[in-house]
Amino acid sequence: MGTTKVTPSLVFAVTVATIGSFQFGYNTGVINAPETTQLYASSQLAGHHCGLPYGIRQDSGVC
């Protein structure tokens, strides 16, 4: 077998693919970050539908 060289275009392609996958992972993390806030807001909304004020959650045993 002959010797293989690392060409500049191969280095560029690997670099672009690596940076792109890091950006995709970061973007996914940023999108999923507000999940806790949304769950808290939805629990407050569920409490409001039971006739409770927004500060009392549904799992407090009142509803």
Residue pairs with C-beta under 8 A, 6 or more apart in sequence:
43 57
43 58
43 59
44 54
44 55
44 57
45 54
46 57
46 58
47 53
47 54
47 56
47 57
47 58
47 60
47 63
48 54
50 58
50 62
50 63
51 63
52 58
52 62
52 63
56 62
